[in-house]
C-alpha cells in the first residue's frame, strides 16, 4: 500500500509543488479562452448552416454564443494589457441547448446528434475556465 502511495507523485505529469510562472498562467488562460471561442464559433457556423432560416431559438443560441466570444476576447485583451487577474464577463456555459431537442427529431432514434459532443465539451471547458480563473 505504501509503495503505491509513494509511486503516485512520480506518475504525475506536473509536480503539484511547482509554481507556475505568471507568463505560463497568462498563456494558458489565453489559449483556453481562444479554444472556447473556437468551439463557440463552430456552434454558430453549424446553427447558421443547418437552418434555412433562423427561428427564434436558433437566434438566441447564436446571440448567446457571440456574446460569450465577445466577452472572452475582451478578457484576452485585458490579459495582454497586463491585467493578469482579468476574468470574462460571462463565466457560465450556455443554458439548455434548444438545438438538441429540435435536431433530435430529424435523426434516427434521436441519439448521436452532432450537437451533443460540442455542448458537452463547452460545459467542460467552462468548468475548467472557472477553476483556472478562480485559482490563478
N, CA, C and O atoms as a GROMACS GRO file, in nm:
protein
  544
    1UNK      N    1   0.082  -0.119   0.000
    1UNK     CA    2   0.000   0.000   0.000
    1UNK      C    3   0.087   0.125   0.000
    1UNK      O    4   0.060   0.219  -0.074
    2UNK      N    5   0.189   0.126   0.082
    2UNK     CA    6   0.274   0.245   0.089
    2UNK      C    7   0.354   0.264  -0.039
    2UNK      O    8   0.388   0.378  -0.074
    3UNK      N    9   0.384   0.155  -0.110
    3UNK     CA   10   0.459   0.170  -0.235
    3UNK      C   11   0.374   0.238  -0.342
    3UNK      O   12   0.428   0.314  -0.422
    4UNK      N   13   0.242   0.212  -0.344
    4UNK     CA   14   0.157   0.278  -0.442
    4UNK      C   15   0.139   0.425  -0.409
    4UNK      O   16   0.125   0.508  -0.499
    5UNK      N   17   0.140   0.459  -0.280
    5UNK     CA   18   0.126   0.598  -0.240
    5UNK      C   19   0.252   0.675  -0.279
    5UNK      O   20   0.243   0.788  -0.326
    6UNK      N   21   0.368   0.616  -0.258
    6UNK     CA   22   0.492   0.686  -0.292
    6UNK      C   23   0.512   0.693  -0.443
    6UNK      O   24   0.582   0.782  -0.492
    7UNK      N   25   0.453   0.599  -0.518
    7UNK     CA   26   0.469   0.599  -0.663
    7UNK      C   27   0.377   0.699  -0.731
    7UNK      O   28   0.404   0.741  -0.843
    8UNK      N   29   0.270   0.737  -0.665
    8UNK     CA   30   0.172   0.826  -0.727
    8UNK      C   31   0.229   0.961  -0.767
    8UNK      O   32   0.205   1.005  -0.879
    9UNK      N   33   0.306   1.031  -0.681
    9UNK     CA   34   0.358   1.161  -0.722
    9UNK      C   35   0.450   1.154  -0.843
    9UNK      O   36   0.452   1.245  -0.925
   10UNK      N   37   0.527   1.046  -0.856
   10UNK     CA   38   0.617   1.036  -0.971
   10UNK      C   39   0.540   1.012  -1.100
   10UNK      O   40   0.590   1.039  -1.209
   11UNK      N   41   0.417   0.960  -1.090
   11UNK     CA   42   0.336   0.933  -1.208
   11UNK      C   43   0.270   1.061  -1.261
   11UNK      O   44   0.221   1.063  -1.374
   12UNK      N   45   0.269   1.166  -1.181
   12UNK     CA   46   0.207   1.291  -1.225
   12UNK      C   47   0.293   1.357  -1.332
   12UNK      O   48   0.416   1.354  -1.326
   13UNK      N   49   0.227   1.418  -1.429
   13UNK     CA   50   0.299   1.487  -1.535
   13UNK      C   51   0.362   1.616  -1.483
   13UNK      O   52   0.469   1.656  -1.529
   14UNK      N   53   0.296   1.681  -1.388
   14UNK     CA   54   0.344   1.807  -1.333
   14UNK      C   55   0.350   1.792  -1.182
   14UNK      O   56   0.256   1.746  -1.119
   15UNK      N   57   0.461   1.833  -1.125
   15UNK     CA   58   0.476   1.830  -0.980
   15UNK      C   59   0.382   1.935  -0.920
   15UNK      O   60   0.392   2.052  -0.955
   16UNK      N   61   0.291   1.895  -0.830
   16UNK     CA   62   0.195   1.992  -0.775
   16UNK      C   63   0.262   2.102  -0.694
   16UNK      O   64   0.201   2.206  -0.671
   17UNK      N   65   0.386   2.080  -0.650
   17UNK     CA   66   0.456   2.182  -0.572
   17UNK      C   67   0.526   2.285  -0.661
   17UNK      O   68   0.577   2.385  -0.611
   18UNK      N   69   0.528   2.261  -0.791
   18UNK     CA   70   0.591   2.354  -0.882
   18UNK      C   71   0.504   2.478  -0.898
   18UNK      O   72   0.383   2.468  -0.916
   19UNK      N   73   0.566   2.592  -0.889
   19UNK     CA   74   0.494   2.717  -0.905
   19UNK      C   75   0.491   2.752  -1.054
   19UNK      O   76   0.594   2.749  -1.122
   20UNK      N   77   0.373   2.784  -1.102
   20UNK     CA   78   0.357   2.820  -1.242
   20UNK      C   79   0.383   2.969  -1.255
   20UNK      O   80   0.326   3.050  -1.181
   21UNK      N   81   0.468   3.005  -1.348
   21UNK     CA   82   0.502   3.146  -1.365
   21UNK      C   83   0.381   3.225  -1.416
   21UNK      O   84   0.288   3.168  -1.473
   22UNK      N   85   0.385   3.355  -1.394
   22UNK     CA   86   0.276   3.441  -1.441
   22UNK      C   87   0.263   3.435  -1.593
   22UNK      O   88   0.152   3.439  -1.646
   23UNK      N   89   0.375   3.424  -1.662
   23UNK     CA   90   0.371   3.415  -1.808
   23UNK      C   91   0.301   3.287  -1.852
   23UNK      O   92   0.222   3.288  -1.947
   24UNK      N   93   0.330   3.175  -1.785
   24UNK     CA   94   0.264   3.049  -1.818
   24UNK      C   95   0.115   3.056  -1.787
   24UNK      O   96   0.033   3.004  -1.863
   25UNK      N   97   0.079   3.120  -1.677
   25UNK     CA   98  -0.062   3.138  -1.643
   25UNK      C   99  -0.132   3.220  -1.751
   25UNK      O  100  -0.242   3.186  -1.795
   26UNK      N  101  -0.068   3.328  -1.792
   26UNK     CA  102  -0.124   3.416  -1.894
   26UNK      C  103  -0.145   3.340  -2.025
   26UNK      O  104  -0.252   3.348  -2.086
   27UNK      N  105  -0.044   3.265  -2.066
   27UNK     CA  106  -0.054   3.188  -2.190
   27UNK      C  107  -0.165   3.083  -2.182
   27UNK      O  108  -0.241   3.066  -2.277
   28UNK      N  109  -0.173   3.014  -2.070
   28UNK     CA  110  -0.274   2.910  -2.055
   28UNK      C  111  -0.414   2.969  -2.058
   28UNK      O  112  -0.504   2.914  -2.122
   29UNK      N  113  -0.434   3.081  -1.989
   29UNK     CA  114  -0.566   3.146  -1.988
   29UNK      C  115  -0.606   3.188  -2.129
   29UNK      O  116  -0.719   3.166  -2.172
   30UNK      N  117  -0.513   3.249  -2.200
   30UNK     CA  118  -0.544   3.296  -2.336
   30UNK      C  119  -0.574   3.178  -2.427
   30UNK      O  120  -0.669   3.183  -2.505
   31UNK      N  121  -0.495   3.072  -2.418
   31UNK     CA  122  -0.520   2.954  -2.501
   31UNK      C  123  -0.656   2.893  -2.470
   31UNK      O  124  -0.728   2.852  -2.561
   32UNK      N  125  -0.690   2.887  -2.343
   32UNK     CA  126  -0.820   2.832  -2.303
   32UNK      C  127  -0.935   2.917  -2.357
   32UNK      O  128  -1.032   2.864  -2.411
   33UNK      N  129  -0.924   3.048  -2.342
   33UNK     CA  130  -1.029   3.137  -2.392
   33UNK      C  131  -1.043   3.126  -2.544
   33UNK      O  132  -1.155   3.125  -2.596
   34UNK      N  133  -0.932   3.119  -2.615
   34UNK     CA  134  -0.939   3.109  -2.760
   34UNK      C  135  -0.994   2.973  -2.804
   34UNK      O  136  -1.064   2.963  -2.905
   35UNK      N  137  -0.964   2.869  -2.729
   35UNK     CA  138  -1.019   2.737  -2.761
   35UNK      C  139  -1.171   2.737  -2.741
   35UNK      O  140  -1.246   2.684  -2.823
   36UNK      N  141  -1.216   2.797  -2.632
   36UNK     CA  142  -1.360   2.808  -2.608
   36UNK      C  143  -1.425   2.887  -2.721
   36UNK      O  144  -1.532   2.851  -2.769
   37UNK      N  145  -1.360   2.995  -2.764
   37UNK     CA  146  -1.415   3.074  -2.875
   37UNK      C  147  -1.424   2.990  -3.002
   37UNK      O  148  -1.521   3.004  -3.078
   38UNK      N  149  -1.327   2.906  -3.027
   38UNK     CA  150  -1.332   2.820  -3.146
   38UNK      C  151  -1.453   2.728  -3.143
   38UNK      O  152  -1.521   2.710  -3.244
   39UNK      N  153  -1.480   2.671  -3.026
   39UNK     CA  154  -1.595   2.582  -3.012
   39UNK      C  155  -1.725   2.661  -3.027
   39UNK      O  156  -1.819   2.616  -3.093
   40UNK      N  157  -1.730   2.780  -2.967
   40UNK     CA  158  -1.850   2.864  -2.978
   40UNK      C  159  -1.875   2.904  -3.123
   40UNK      O  160  -1.989   2.899  -3.170
   41UNK      N  161  -1.770   2.945  -3.194
   41UNK     CA  162  -1.788   2.986  -3.333
   41UNK      C  163  -1.824   2.867  -3.422
   41UNK      O  164  -1.901   2.883  -3.517
   42UNK      N  165  -1.772   2.750  -3.393
   42UNK     CA  166  -1.812   2.630  -3.468
   42UNK      C  167  -1.960   2.603  -3.448
   42UNK      O  168  -2.030   2.561  -3.540
   43UNK      N  169  -2.008   2.626  -3.327
   43UNK     CA  170  -2.151   2.608  -3.298
   43UNK      C  171  -2.234   2.708  -3.377
   43UNK      O  172  -2.338   2.673  -3.432
   44UNK      N  173  -2.190   2.833  -3.382
   44UNK     CA  174  -2.262   2.936  -3.458
   44UNK      C  175  -2.266   2.899  -3.605
   44UNK      O  176  -2.371   2.909  -3.669
   45UNK      N  177  -2.154   2.857  -3.659
   45UNK     CA  178  -2.148   2.818  -3.801
   45UNK      C  179  -2.242   2.700  -3.827
   45UNK      O  180  -2.313   2.698  -3.927
   46UNK      N  181  -2.241   2.603  -3.737
   46UNK     CA  182  -2.328   2.487  -3.754
   46UNK      C  183  -2.475   2.528  -3.754
   46UNK      O  184  -2.554   2.482  -3.837
   47UNK      N  185  -2.512   2.613  -3.659
   47UNK     CA  186  -2.652   2.657  -3.649
   47UNK      C  187  -2.693   2.732  -3.774
   47UNK      O  188  -2.801   2.709  -3.829
   48UNK      N  189  -2.609   2.823  -3.820
   48UNK     CA  190  -2.646   2.905  -3.936
   48UNK      C  191  -2.644   2.824  -4.065
   48UNK      O  192  -2.719   2.855  -4.158
   49UNK      N  193  -2.560   2.723  -4.074
   49UNK     CA  194  -2.554   2.642  -4.196
   49UNK      C  195  -2.665   2.538  -4.204
   49UNK      O  196  -2.706   2.501  -4.314
   50UNK      N  197  -2.713   2.490  -4.091
   50UNK     CA  198  -2.814   2.384  -4.093
   50UNK      C  199  -2.956   2.438  -4.101
   50UNK      O  200  -3.048   2.366  -4.139
   51UNK      N  201  -2.975   2.563  -4.065
   51UNK     CA  202  -3.110   2.619  -4.069
   51UNK      C  203  -3.125   2.708  -4.192
   51UNK      O  204  -3.044   2.797  -4.217
   52UNK      N  205  -3.230   2.680  -4.270
   52UNK     CA  206  -3.256   2.763  -4.388
   52UNK      C  207  -3.285   2.907  -4.344
   52UNK      O  208  -3.232   3.002  -4.401
   53UNK      N  209  -3.367   2.920  -4.243
   53UNK     CA  210  -3.391   3.049  -4.180
   53UNK      C  211  -3.378   3.029  -4.029
   53UNK      O  212  -3.419   2.926  -3.976
   54UNK      N  213  -3.323   3.126  -3.963
   54UNK     CA  214  -3.303   3.114  -3.819
   54UNK      C  215  -3.433   3.144  -3.746
   54UNK      O  216  -3.487   3.254  -3.754
   55UNK      N  217  -3.483   3.044  -3.673
   55UNK     CA  218  -3.601   3.068  -3.591
   55UNK      C  219  -3.556   3.136  -3.461
   55UNK      O  220  -3.437   3.159  -3.439
   56UNK      N  221  -3.652   3.166  -3.377
   56UNK     CA  222  -3.623   3.243  -3.255
   56UNK      C  223  -3.522   3.171  -3.164
   56UNK      O  224  -3.430   3.235  -3.114
   57UNK      N  225  -3.539   3.041  -3.143
   57UNK     CA  226  -3.448   2.969  -3.053
   57UNK      C  227  -3.306   2.964  -3.109
   57UNK      O  228  -3.210   2.973  -3.034
   58UNK      N  229  -3.294   2.950  -3.241
   58UNK     CA  230  -3.161   2.949  -3.301
   58UNK      C  231  -3.095   3.087  -3.292
   58UNK      O  232  -2.974   3.097  -3.272
   59UNK      N  233  -3.175   3.192  -3.307
   59UNK     CA  234  -3.121   3.327  -3.293
   59UNK      C  235  -3.070   3.350  -3.152
   59UNK      O  236  -2.968   3.416  -3.132
   60UNK      N  237  -3.140   3.295  -3.054
   60UNK     CA  238  -3.097   3.308  -2.914
   60UNK      C  239  -2.964   3.236  -2.893
   60UNK      O  240  -2.874   3.289  -2.828
   61UNK      N  241  -2.952   3.115  -2.948
   61UNK     CA  242  -2.828   3.038  -2.934
   61UNK      C  243  -2.712   3.114  -2.999
   61UNK      O  244  -2.605   3.126  -2.939
   62UNK      N  245  -2.733   3.164  -3.119
   62UNK     CA  246  -2.628   3.238  -3.190
   62UNK      C  247  -2.590   3.363  -3.109
   62UNK      O  248  -2.472   3.393  -3.094
   63UNK      N  249  -2.689   3.433  -3.059
   63UNK     CA  250  -2.664   3.554  -2.981
   63UNK      C  251  -2.584   3.522  -2.855
   63UNK      O  252  -2.489   3.592  -2.822
   64UNK      N  253  -2.624   3.416  -2.783
   64UNK     CA  254  -2.552   3.378  -2.661
   64UNK      C  255  -2.408   3.339  -2.692
   64UNK      O  256  -2.316   3.377  -2.619
   65UNK      N  257  -2.388   3.266  -2.799
   65UNK     CA  258  -2.252   3.225  -2.837
   65UNK      C  259  -2.166   3.347  -2.870
   65UNK      O  260  -2.052   3.357  -2.824
   66UNK      N  261  -2.221   3.438  -2.949
   66UNK     CA  262  -2.143   3.555  -2.989
   66UNK      C  263  -2.114   3.648  -2.871
   66UNK      O  264  -2.009   3.711  -2.866
   67UNK      N  265  -2.206   3.657  -2.776
   67UNK     CA  266  -2.180   3.736  -2.655
   67UNK      C  267  -2.065   3.677  -2.576
   67UNK      O  268  -1.982   3.750  -2.522
   68UNK      N  269  -2.060   3.545  -2.569
   68UNK     CA  270  -1.951   3.478  -2.497
   68UNK      C  271  -1.818   3.496  -2.570
   68UNK      O  272  -1.715   3.516  -2.506
   69UNK      N  273  -1.820   3.488  -2.702
   69UNK     CA  274  -1.698   3.512  -2.780
   69UNK      C  275  -1.648   3.653  -2.752
   69UNK      O  276  -1.528   3.673  -2.730
   70UNK      N  277  -1.738   3.750  -2.754
   70UNK     CA  278  -1.700   3.889  -2.729
   70UNK      C  279  -1.641   3.905  -2.588
   70UNK      O  280  -1.538   3.970  -2.571
   71UNK      N  281  -1.706   3.846  -2.488
   71UNK     CA  282  -1.657   3.856  -2.350
   71UNK      C  283  -1.519   3.793  -2.338
   71UNK      O  284  -1.432   3.846  -2.268
   72UNK      N  285  -1.499   3.680  -2.404
   72UNK     CA  286  -1.369   3.613  -2.398
   72UNK      C  287  -1.260   3.696  -2.467
   72UNK      O  288  -1.148   3.704  -2.417
   73UNK      N  289  -1.294   3.758  -2.579
   73UNK     CA  290  -1.195   3.842  -2.649
   73UNK      C  291  -1.161   3.966  -2.567
   73UNK      O  292  -1.046   4.011  -2.566
   74UNK      N  293  -1.259   4.022  -2.498
   74UNK     CA  294  -1.230   4.135  -2.409
   74UNK      C  295  -1.133   4.093  -2.300
   74UNK      O  296  -1.041   4.168  -2.265
   75UNK      N  297  -1.153   3.974  -2.246
   75UNK     CA  298  -1.066   3.924  -2.140
   75UNK      C  299  -0.924   3.900  -2.195
   75UNK      O  300  -0.826   3.933  -2.128
   76UNK      N  301  -0.914   3.843  -2.314
   76UNK     CA  302  -0.783   3.822  -2.376
   76UNK      C  303  -0.711   3.956  -2.390
   76UNK      O  304  -0.592   3.967  -2.362
   77UNK      N  305  -0.784   4.057  -2.434
   77UNK     CA  306  -0.725   4.190  -2.450
   77UNK      C  307  -0.676   4.244  -2.316
   77UNK      O  308  -0.566   4.299  -2.307
   78UNK      N  309  -0.757   4.229  -2.212
   78UNK     CA  310  -0.718   4.277  -2.079
   78UNK      C  311  -0.595   4.204  -2.028
   78UNK      O  312  -0.505   4.265  -1.970
   79UNK      N  313  -0.590   4.072  -2.048
   79UNK     CA  314  -0.475   3.994  -2.004
   79UNK      C  315  -0.350   4.040  -2.079
   79UNK      O  316  -0.243   4.054  -2.020
   80UNK      N  317  -0.363   4.064  -2.209
   80UNK     CA  318  -0.249   4.111  -2.289
   80UNK      C  319  -0.204   4.250  -2.248
   80UNK      O  320  -0.089   4.287  -2.270
   81UNK      N  321  -0.293   4.328  -2.188
   81UNK     CA  322  -0.258   4.461  -2.140
   81UNK      C  323  -0.197   4.457  -2.000
   81UNK      O  324  -0.165   4.561  -1.943
   82UNK      N  325  -0.182   4.337  -1.944
   82UNK     CA  326  -0.116   4.323  -1.815
   82UNK      C  327  -0.208   4.299  -1.698
   82UNK      O  328  -0.161   4.287  -1.584
   83UNK      N  329  -0.338   4.290  -1.720
   83UNK     CA  330  -0.432   4.263  -1.611
   83UNK      C  331  -0.446   4.111  -1.596
   83UNK      O  332  -0.541   4.051  -1.645
   84UNK      N  333  -0.350   4.051  -1.527
   84UNK     CA  334  -0.343   3.905  -1.517
   84UNK      C  335  -0.465   3.847  -1.445
   84UNK      O  336  -0.499   3.731  -1.469
   85UNK      N  337  -0.530   3.922  -1.360
   85UNK     CA  338  -0.647   3.873  -1.286
   85UNK      C  339  -0.779   3.899  -1.359
   85UNK      O  340  -0.885   3.877  -1.302
   86UNK      N  341  -0.773   3.946  -1.482
   86UNK     CA  342  -0.895   3.972  -1.559
   86UNK      C  343  -0.973   3.842  -1.578
   86UNK      O  344  -0.915   3.735  -1.594
   87UNK      N  345  -1.106   3.854  -1.577
   87UNK     CA  346  -1.194   3.739  -1.599
   87UNK      C  347  -1.297   3.777  -1.704
   87UNK      O  348  -1.334   3.894  -1.716
   88UNK      N  349  -1.343   3.678  -1.781
   88UNK     CA  350  -1.450   3.707  -1.877
   88UNK      C  351  -1.578   3.750  -1.804
   88UNK      O  352  -1.604   3.706  -1.692
   89UNK      N  353  -1.655   3.835  -1.867
   89UNK     CA  354  -1.780   3.881  -1.807
   89UNK      C  355  -1.881   3.767  -1.793
   89UNK      O  356  -1.965   3.769  -1.703
   90UNK      N  357  -1.873   3.668  -1.881
   90UNK     CA  358  -1.965   3.554  -1.877
   90UNK      C  359  -1.881   3.430  -1.845
   90UNK      O  360  -1.798   3.388  -1.925
   91UNK      N  361  -1.904   3.373  -1.728
   91UNK     CA  362  -1.824   3.259  -1.683
   91UNK      C  363  -1.902   3.128  -1.682
   91UNK      O  364  -1.854   3.027  -1.630
   92UNK      N  365  -2.023   3.128  -1.737
   92UNK     CA  366  -2.104   3.006  -1.736
   92UNK      C  367  -2.125   2.957  -1.879
   92UNK      O  368  -2.125   3.036  -1.974
   93UNK      N  369  -2.142   2.827  -1.891
   93UNK     CA  370  -2.170   2.768  -2.022
   93UNK      C  371  -2.310   2.807  -2.067
   93UNK      O  372  -2.388   2.862  -1.990
   94UNK      N  373  -2.339   2.778  -2.191
   94UNK     CA  374  -2.473   2.804  -2.244
   94UNK      C  375  -2.576   2.730  -2.161
   94UNK      O  376  -2.550   2.620  -2.111
   95UNK      N  377  -2.694   2.790  -2.148
   95UNK     CA  378  -2.803   2.724  -2.079
   95UNK      C  379  -2.850   2.606  -2.163
   95UNK      O  380  -2.779   2.561  -2.253
   96UNK      N  381  -2.965   2.556  -2.134
   96UNK     CA  382  -3.019   2.442  -2.208
   96UNK      C  383  -3.005   2.466  -2.358
   96UNK      O  384  -3.029   2.576  -2.407
   97UNK      N  385  -2.965   2.364  -2.428
   97UNK     CA  386  -2.937   2.375  -2.570
   97UNK      C  387  -3.061   2.340  -2.651
   97UNK      O  388  -3.093   2.222  -2.666
   98UNK      N  389  -3.131   2.441  -2.704
   98UNK     CA  390  -3.251   2.411  -2.781
   98UNK      C  391  -3.222   2.336  -2.909
   98UNK      O  392  -3.312   2.277  -2.968
   99UNK      N  393  -3.098   2.336  -2.954
   99UNK     CA  394  -3.064   2.263  -3.076
   99UNK      C  395  -3.080   2.114  -3.058
   99UNK      O  396  -3.121   2.044  -3.151
  100UNK      N  397  -3.048   2.064  -2.941
  100UNK     CA  398  -3.056   1.920  -2.921
  100UNK      C  399  -3.198   1.869  -2.934
  100UNK      O  400  -3.220   1.763  -2.992
  101UNK      N  401  -3.295   1.942  -2.882
  101UNK     CA  402  -3.433   1.895  -2.891
  101UNK      C  403  -3.486   1.905  -3.033
  101UNK      O  404  -3.558   1.816  -3.077
  102UNK      N  405  -3.451   2.011  -3.105
  102UNK     CA  406  -3.502   2.026  -3.241
  102UNK      C  407  -3.429   1.935  -3.338
  102UNK      O  408  -3.490   1.885  -3.433
  103UNK      N  409  -3.300   1.912  -3.317
  103UNK     CA  410  -3.226   1.830  -3.412
  103UNK      C  411  -3.245   1.682  -3.385
  103UNK      O  412  -3.223   1.600  -3.475
  104UNK      N  413  -3.286   1.644  -3.265
  104UNK     CA  414  -3.309   1.504  -3.236
  104UNK      C  415  -3.425   1.449  -3.318
  104UNK      O  416  -3.427   1.330  -3.350
  105UNK      N  417  -3.520   1.534  -3.351
  105UNK     CA  418  -3.636   1.487  -3.425
  105UNK      C  419  -3.598   1.436  -3.563
  105UNK      O  420  -3.662   1.346  -3.616
  106UNK      N  421  -3.494   1.493  -3.621
  106UNK     CA  422  -3.456   1.454  -3.756
  106UNK      C  423  -3.356   1.341  -3.763
  106UNK      O  424  -3.322   1.296  -3.872
  107UNK      N  425  -3.308   1.292  -3.648
  107UNK     CA  426  -3.210   1.185  -3.651
  107UNK      C  427  -3.276   1.054  -3.612
  107UNK      O  428  -3.368   1.054  -3.531
  108UNK      N  429  -3.230   0.944  -3.667
  108UNK     CA  430  -3.289   0.815  -3.632
  108UNK      C  431  -3.270   0.785  -3.484
  108UNK      O  432  -3.158   0.779  -3.435
  109UNK      N  433  -3.379   0.766  -3.415
  109UNK     CA  434  -3.374   0.733  -3.273
  109UNK      C  435  -3.346   0.852  -3.184
  109UNK      O  436  -3.354   0.840  -3.061
  110UNK      N  437  -3.313   0.965  -3.241
  110UNK     CA  438  -3.288   1.085  -3.162
  110UNK      C  439  -3.160   1.080  -3.081
  110UNK      O  440  -3.144   1.156  -2.986
  111UNK      N  441  -3.069   0.991  -3.116
  111UNK     CA  442  -2.943   0.981  -3.041
  111UNK      C  443  -2.826   1.005  -3.134
  111UNK      O  444  -2.839   0.997  -3.257
  112UNK      N  445  -2.712   1.034  -3.075
  112UNK     CA  446  -2.591   1.052  -3.153
  112UNK      C  447  -2.591   1.177  -3.237
  112UNK      O  448  -2.534   1.178  -3.346
  113UNK      N  449  -2.653   1.283  -3.188
  113UNK     CA  450  -2.656   1.407  -3.265
  113UNK      C  451  -2.520   1.473  -3.263
  113UNK      O  452  -2.446   1.460  -3.165
  114UNK      N  453  -2.486   1.543  -3.369
  114UNK     CA  454  -2.356   1.610  -3.371
  114UNK      C  455  -2.348   1.725  -3.271
  114UNK      O  456  -2.237   1.769  -3.238
  115UNK      N  457  -2.461   1.775  -3.222
  115UNK     CA  458  -2.457   1.887  -3.129
  115UNK      C  459  -2.419   1.844  -2.988
  115UNK      O  460  -2.366   1.924  -2.911
  116UNK      N  461  -2.445   1.721  -2.951
  116UNK     CA  462  -2.421   1.678  -2.814
  116UNK      C  463  -2.274   1.688  -2.773
  116UNK      O  464  -2.246   1.746  -2.669
  117UNK      N  465  -2.180   1.636  -2.850
  117UNK     CA  466  -2.042   1.647  -2.806
  117UNK      C  467  -1.994   1.791  -2.790
  117UNK      O  468  -1.930   1.820  -2.688
  118UNK      N  469  -2.020   1.884  -2.884
  118UNK     CA  470  -1.974   2.021  -2.862
  118UNK      C  471  -2.035   2.084  -2.736
  118UNK      O  472  -1.967   2.157  -2.665
  119UNK      N  473  -2.164   2.055  -2.710
  119UNK     CA  474  -2.226   2.111  -2.590
  119UNK      C  475  -2.158   2.056  -2.466
  119UNK      O  476  -2.131   2.129  -2.371
  120UNK      N  477  -2.130   1.926  -2.466
  120UNK     CA  478  -2.062   1.862  -2.355
  120UNK      C  479  -1.922   1.919  -2.340
  120UNK      O  480  -1.877   1.945  -2.228
  121UNK      N  481  -1.853   1.939  -2.450
  121UNK     CA  482  -1.718   1.997  -2.447
  121UNK      C  483  -1.724   2.138  -2.392
  121UNK      O  484  -1.640   2.176  -2.310
  122UNK      N  485  -1.821   2.216  -2.436
  122UNK     CA  486  -1.834   2.353  -2.386
  122UNK      C  487  -1.856   2.355  -2.235
  122UNK      O  488  -1.796   2.436  -2.164
  123UNK      N  489  -1.941   2.267  -2.187
  123UNK     CA  490  -1.966   2.262  -2.042
  123UNK      C  491  -1.838   2.232  -1.967
  123UNK      O  492  -1.809   2.294  -1.864
  124UNK      N  493  -1.761   2.137  -2.017
  124UNK     CA  494  -1.636   2.101  -1.951
  124UNK      C  495  -1.533   2.213  -1.961
  124UNK      O  496  -1.460   2.240  -1.866
  125UNK      N  497  -1.528   2.279  -2.076
  125UNK     CA  498  -1.434   2.390  -2.092
  125UNK      C  499  -1.469   2.507  -1.999
  125UNK      O  500  -1.381   2.570  -1.942
  126UNK      N  501  -1.598   2.535  -1.985
  126UNK     CA  502  -1.639   2.642  -1.894
  126UNK      C  503  -1.610   2.605  -1.749
  126UNK      O  504  -1.574   2.692  -1.669
  127UNK      N  505  -1.626   2.479  -1.714
  127UNK     CA  506  -1.591   2.435  -1.579
  127UNK      C  507  -1.441   2.452  -1.556
  127UNK      O  508  -1.399   2.503  -1.452
  128UNK      N  509  -1.362   2.410  -1.653
  128UNK     CA  510  -1.217   2.427  -1.644
  128UNK      C  511  -1.181   2.575  -1.633
  128UNK      O  512  -1.098   2.614  -1.551
  129UNK      N  513  -1.245   2.657  -1.716
  129UNK     CA  514  -1.216   2.800  -1.714
  129UNK      C  515  -1.248   2.861  -1.577
  129UNK      O  516  -1.171   2.941  -1.525
  130UNK      N  517  -1.361   2.823  -1.520
  130UNK     CA  518  -1.397   2.881  -1.390
  130UNK      C  519  -1.295   2.842  -1.284
  130UNK      O  520  -1.262   2.923  -1.197
  131UNK      N  521  -1.245   2.720  -1.291
  131UNK     CA  522  -1.143   2.676  -1.194
  131UNK      C  523  -1.010   2.748  -1.216
  131UNK      O  524  -0.947   2.793  -1.121
  132UNK      N  525  -0.969   2.760  -1.341
  132UNK     CA  526  -0.843   2.827  -1.372
  132UNK      C  527  -0.846   2.972  -1.324
  132UNK      O  528  -0.752   3.019  -1.261
  133UNK      N  529  -0.955   3.042  -1.355
  133UNK     CA  530  -0.963   3.182  -1.317
  133UNK      C  531  -0.988   3.199  -1.167
  133UNK      O  532  -0.959   3.306  -1.112
  134UNK      N  533  -1.039   3.096  -1.102
  134UNK     CA  534  -1.059   3.102  -0.957
  134UNK      C  535  -0.925   3.092  -0.885
  134UNK      O  536  -0.900   3.164  -0.788
  135UNK      N  537  -0.838   3.001  -0.932
  135UNK     CA  538  -0.712   2.976  -0.862
  135UNK      C  539  -0.599   3.066  -0.910
  135UNK      O  540  -0.507   3.094  -0.833
  136UNK      N  541  -0.603   3.110  -1.035
  136UNK     CA  542  -0.497   3.196  -1.088
  136UNK      C  543  -0.549   3.335  -1.100
  136UNK      O  544  -0.476   3.425  -1.144
   0.00000   0.00000   0.00000
